[in-house]
């Protein structure tokens, strides 16, 4: 049925219980304007709002199902799913070659006299290329979901990493540089770059699943540890976990066979 019919039915159930709009919203812990807009058919209520109203009005979900908007299907385009797959593969490549990169950069940070190999610059270029295609998957995801924050966060992450890798290449043959200070600046910058993307993942978790919430929280914790400097080594461990989660997200979206449910319906039917 169309949304206005749901609003009219809620109004009918409310009046049958002898409740005013003010009394209903007080018991549901929502505002009067919300119930007014629902009953007028101006908005589609979220699943937890419908559930709260049904519980107060003593309406079973079987009785309510005919009046609840049907589940909407969120289908990613074939081209987007192909991008998610390629981004996931790029993420795996990035994950492993960045381990080699970390060995050299970490050695310099710890004050080792390790001499950088001739292929160091080539390694850095491959690291950035794989990271670019990997993170671009989230740029596309943000576009598909209408999340400007994920798009912005992904682009910011790419730009800051480009700056970090460019600086690594530029200073690779300069013995006068303080690699410890340089390393702290890089970790701090990397941590800051994770903030918008991590928040974006948290925001869309209601639509995409709790694993997005986990990834976002891990990203923010990584930022926190990097910014403390002292705990930055633990931040590197969390960054590894963040990368693994993000790679998993890309593959899980690509492999998803069942429906992604639109936002907020569906819980009621399972209650």
DAHU-V798210 format. One record per run of one state. SS is the DSSP state (~ for helix, > for strand, _ for the rest). FROM is the first residue (numbers start at 1). TO is the last residue. If there is no record, write none. Layout:
ss = (SS,SS)
from = (FROM,FROM)
to = (TO,TO)
//
This chain:
ss = (_,~,_,~,_,~,_,~,_,~,_,>,_,~,_,~,_,~,_,~,_,~,_,~,_,~,_,~,_,>,_,~,_)
from = (1,3,17,21,29,32,40,47,57,61,68,73,74,78,110,120,146,148,172,179,194,195,204,205,209,210,229,232,256,261,262,267,271)
to = (2,16,20,28,31,39,46,56,60,67,72,73,77,109,119,145,147,171,178,193,194,203,204,208,209,228,231,255,260,261,266,270,271)
//
